[in-house]
Amino acid sequence: MKIDLNQIRELLSVVSQTDITELTLEFGDQKITIKKNAIQIAPTSIIADSPMSQSVAHHAPAKSMSFEPAPAATPAPPAKAEESVSANNGFVAVTSPMVGTFYRAASPTAAPFVDIGDRIAIGQTVCIIEAMKLMNDMPAEVSGKIVKVCVDNGTTVEYGQTLFLVDPKG
């Protein structure tokens, strides 16, 4: 069985949305290892770009593909929304859990999920982030009142980028 690039992308998507930290699959003489870390990933040689800043490395002798962490130091991952209280007025930053395209509404003609002044509850969908043609609902990790929308609709966002500021006391 030959593994194609679309299958690899699907695996990356599944792993990115779960608590799995490492996944290895072997098919005959092919081997794929996916390791999810909180650090940047450096390619050995690039086969495909991924929105998760990971790349696929090809090792000719065993025809295997793997994801290897870069040896260089990288910034710490962002904290959960409850822990990322900003210095200005005690607002909580709701951050992006992945790289993708930020959408405030379910469709171009629909009303935004939330707007400035809206009260949100934990688990409420506040936006959608599209990654690899998959629409991912973004649930709120904090309850309170939206005080600022930090990203424009349709903009590419990075992992850990602040999307909204929430007043947990509001």
C-alpha positions as a Markdown table, in Angstrom:
| # | Residue | x | y | z |
|---|---|---|---|---|
| 1 | Met | 0.0 | 0.0 | 0.0 |
| 2 | Lys | 1.4 | 3.4 | -0.9 |
| 3 | Ile | 0.7 | 6.4 | 1.3 |
| 4 | Asp | -0.1 | 9.6 | -0.5 |
| 5 | Leu | 0.2 | 13.2 | 0.6 |
| 6 | Asn | -3.6 | 13.6 | 1.3 |
| 7 | Gln | -3.5 | 10.7 | 3.7 |
| 8 | Ile | -0.5 | 12.4 | 5.5 |
| 9 | Arg | -2.5 | 15.7 | 5.8 |
| 10 | Glu | -5.5 | 13.8 | 7.2 |
| 11 | Leu | -3.2 | 12.2 | 9.8 |
| 12 | Leu | -1.7 | 15.6 | 10.7 |
| 13 | Ser | -5.2 | 17.0 | 11.2 |
| 14 | Val | -6.4 | 14.1 | 13.4 |
| 15 | Val | -3.2 | 14.3 | 15.6 |
| 16 | Ser | -3.5 | 18.1 | 15.9 |
| 17 | Gln | -7.0 | 17.8 | 17.3 |
| 18 | Thr | -6.3 | 15.1 | 19.9 |
| 19 | Asp | -4.0 | 14.6 | 22.9 |
| 20 | Ile | -1.9 | 12.1 | 20.9 |
| 21 | Thr | 1.8 | 13.1 | 21.1 |
| 22 | Glu | 3.2 | 10.5 | 18.9 |
| 23 | Leu | 1.8 | 8.2 | 16.2 |
| 24 | Thr | 3.8 | 5.7 | 14.1 |
| 25 | Leu | 2.3 | 3.8 | 11.1 |
| 26 | Glu | 4.1 | 1.1 | 9.1 |
| 27 | Phe | 3.0 | -0.2 | 5.7 |
| 28 | Gly | 5.5 | -2.7 | 4.2 |
| 29 | Asp | 8.7 | -0.7 | 3.7 |
| 30 | Gln | 7.1 | 2.6 | 4.4 |
| 31 | Lys | 7.0 | 4.1 | 7.9 |
| 32 | Ile | 5.4 | 7.4 | 9.1 |
| 33 | Thr | 6.1 | 8.8 | 12.5 |
| 34 | Ile | 4.2 | 12.0 | 13.7 |
| 35 | Lys | 5.4 | 13.6 | 16.9 |
| 36 | Lys | 3.6 | 16.6 | 18.3 |
| 37 | Asn | 5.6 | 18.9 | 20.5 |
| 38 | Ala | 5.2 | 22.4 | 21.7 |
| 39 | Ile | 8.3 | 23.5 | 19.8 |
| 40 | Gln | 9.0 | 24.6 | 16.3 |
| 41 | Ile | 9.6 | 21.8 | 13.7 |
| 42 | Ala | 12.6 | 21.9 | 11.4 |
| 43 | Pro | 12.6 | 19.9 | 8.1 |
| 44 | Thr | 15.3 | 17.6 | 6.9 |
| 45 | Ser | 13.9 | 18.0 | 3.4 |
| 46 | Ile | 10.5 | 19.4 | 2.7 |
| 47 | Ile | 7.9 | 17.3 | 0.9 |
| 48 | Ala | 4.8 | 19.2 | 1.9 |
| 49 | Asp | 3.9 | 22.3 | 3.9 |
| 50 | Ser | 1.6 | 22.0 | 6.9 |
| 51 | Pro | -0.3 | 24.7 | 8.7 |
| 52 | Met | 1.1 | 23.3 | 11.9 |
| 53 | Ser | 4.6 | 24.4 | 11.0 |
| 54 | Gln | 5.6 | 20.8 | 10.7 |
| 55 | Ser | 7.1 | 19.3 | 7.6 |
| 56 | Val | 7.6 | 15.8 | 6.2 |
| 57 | Ala | 11.2 | 14.5 | 5.9 |
| 58 | His | 12.1 | 11.7 | 3.5 |
| 59 | His | 14.8 | 9.3 | 4.4 |
| 60 | Ala | 15.7 | 7.4 | 1.2 |
| 61 | Pro | 17.0 | 4.0 | 2.5 |
| 62 | Ala | 13.9 | 3.0 | 4.5 |
| 63 | Lys | 11.4 | 5.1 | 2.5 |
| 64 | Ser | 10.2 | 6.5 | 5.8 |
| 65 | Met | 8.8 | 9.9 | 6.8 |
| 66 | Ser | 9.1 | 11.5 | 10.1 |
| 67 | Phe | 8.6 | 14.7 | 12.0 |
| 68 | Glu | 11.7 | 15.8 | 13.9 |
| 69 | Pro | 11.9 | 18.7 | 16.4 |
| 70 | Ala | 14.4 | 21.5 | 15.8 |
| 71 | Pro | 17.3 | 21.7 | 18.2 |
| 72 | Ala | 17.1 | 25.5 | 18.5 |
| 73 | Ala | 15.3 | 27.0 | 21.5 |
| 74 | Thr | 11.9 | 28.3 | 20.8 |
| 75 | Pro | 9.4 | 30.4 | 22.7 |
| 76 | Ala | 7.2 | 28.7 | 25.3 |
| 77 | Pro | 3.7 | 27.7 | 24.1 |
| 78 | Pro | 0.9 | 30.1 | 25.1 |
| 79 | Ala | -0.9 | 29.3 | 28.3 |
| 80 | Lys | -4.6 | 28.3 | 28.4 |
| 81 | Ala | -7.0 | 31.3 | 28.2 |
| 82 | Glu | -7.7 | 31.1 | 31.9 |
| 83 | Glu | -4.0 | 31.5 | 32.7 |
| 84 | Ser | -3.2 | 34.2 | 30.1 |
| 85 | Val | -4.5 | 37.2 | 31.8 |
| 86 | Ser | -3.1 | 40.3 | 30.1 |
| 87 | Ala | -1.5 | 43.1 | 32.1 |
| 88 | Asn | -4.1 | 45.6 | 30.8 |
| 89 | Asn | -7.2 | 45.6 | 32.9 |
| 90 | Gly | -7.1 | 41.9 | 33.7 |
| 91 | Phe | -8.5 | 40.8 | 30.4 |
| 92 | Val | -8.1 | 37.2 | 29.3 |
| 93 | Ala | -6.7 | 36.5 | 25.9 |
| 94 | Val | -8.5 | 33.8 | 23.8 |
| 95 | Thr | -5.7 | 32.4 | 21.6 |
| 96 | Ser | -5.6 | 30.3 | 18.5 |
| 97 | Pro | -4.9 | 26.6 | 19.1 |
| 98 | Met | -3.5 | 26.2 | 15.5 |
| 99 | Val | -2.4 | 27.9 | 12.4 |
| 100 | Gly | -5.2 | 28.6 | 9.9 |
| 101 | Thr | -7.7 | 31.1 | 8.6 |
| 102 | Phe | -9.8 | 32.9 | 11.2 |
| 103 | Tyr | -13.6 | 33.3 | 10.5 |
| 104 | Arg | -16.0 | 35.2 | 12.7 |
| 105 | Ala | -19.1 | 33.6 | 11.3 |
| 106 | Ala | -20.2 | 30.2 | 9.9 |
| 107 | Ser | -20.7 | 31.7 | 6.4 |
| 108 | Pro | -20.0 | 35.1 | 4.7 |
| 109 | Thr | -23.7 | 36.1 | 5.1 |
| 110 | Ala | -24.1 | 34.9 | 8.6 |
| 111 | Ala | -23.9 | 37.0 | 11.7 |
| 112 | Pro | -20.6 | 36.7 | 13.7 |
| 113 | Phe | -20.6 | 34.1 | 16.5 |
| 114 | Val | -19.6 | 36.9 | 19.0 |
| 115 | Asp | -19.1 | 40.6 | 18.9 |
| 116 | Ile | -17.8 | 43.3 | 21.2 |
| 117 | Gly | -20.0 | 43.5 | 24.3 |
| 118 | Asp | -21.4 | 39.9 | 24.0 |
| 119 | Arg | -21.3 | 37.7 | 27.0 |
| 120 | Ile | -19.7 | 34.2 | 26.3 |
| 121 | Ala | -19.7 | 31.0 | 28.3 |
| 122 | Ile | -17.1 | 28.3 | 28.5 |
| 123 | Gly | -17.6 | 25.9 | 25.5 |
| 124 | Gln | -19.5 | 28.5 | 23.4 |
| 125 | Thr | -18.2 | 28.7 | 19.8 |
| 126 | Val | -16.5 | 32.1 | 19.3 |
| 127 | Cys | -15.1 | 31.6 | 15.8 |
| 128 | Ile | -14.0 | 29.1 | 13.2 |
| 129 | Ile | -10.4 | 28.3 | 12.2 |
| 130 | Glu | -9.9 | 26.7 | 8.9 |
| 131 | Ala | -6.9 | 24.4 | 8.7 |
| 132 | Met | -6.2 | 22.1 | 5.7 |
| 133 | Lys | -9.7 | 22.6 | 4.3 |
| 134 | Leu | -11.3 | 21.6 | 7.7 |
| 135 | Met | -13.5 | 24.0 | 9.6 |
| 136 | Asn | -12.7 | 23.8 | 13.3 |
| 137 | Asp | -15.1 | 25.4 | 15.7 |
| 138 | Met | -13.2 | 27.3 | 18.4 |
| 139 | Pro | -14.9 | 27.0 | 21.8 |
| 140 | Ala | -14.3 | 29.6 | 24.5 |
| 141 | Glu | -12.1 | 28.5 | 27.4 |
| 142 | Val | -13.3 | 31.3 | 29.6 |
| 143 | Ser | -16.6 | 33.0 | 30.3 |
| 144 | Gly | -17.1 | 36.8 | 30.4 |
| 145 | Lys | -17.6 | 39.7 | 28.1 |
| 146 | Ile | -15.9 | 40.2 | 24.7 |
| 147 | Val | -14.0 | 43.5 | 24.9 |
| 148 | Lys | -11.9 | 43.3 | 21.8 |
| 149 | Val | -11.7 | 41.3 | 18.6 |
| 150 | Cys | -8.0 | 41.3 | 17.7 |
| 151 | Val | -8.1 | 39.7 | 14.3 |
| 152 | Asp | -9.9 | 40.6 | 11.0 |
| 153 | Asn | -12.2 | 38.1 | 9.4 |
| 154 | Gly | -10.5 | 35.9 | 6.8 |
| 155 | Thr | -7.0 | 36.6 | 8.2 |
| 156 | Thr | -4.4 | 33.9 | 8.6 |
| 157 | Val | -3.6 | 33.3 | 12.3 |
| 158 | Glu | -0.7 | 31.7 | 14.0 |
| 159 | Tyr | -0.6 | 29.2 | 16.9 |
| 160 | Gly | -1.0 | 31.2 | 20.1 |
| 161 | Gln | -2.1 | 34.4 | 18.4 |
| 162 | Thr | -4.6 | 36.4 | 20.4 |
| 163 | Leu | -8.0 | 36.3 | 18.8 |
| 164 | Phe | -10.2 | 38.0 | 21.4 |
| 165 | Leu | -9.8 | 39.8 | 24.7 |
| 166 | Val | -12.4 | 38.8 | 27.3 |
| 167 | Asp | -13.3 | 40.5 | 30.6 |
| 168 | Pro | -13.9 | 37.6 | 32.9 |
| 169 | Lys | -15.7 | 39.9 | 35.4 |
| 170 | Gly | -18.0 | 41.3 | 32.7 |
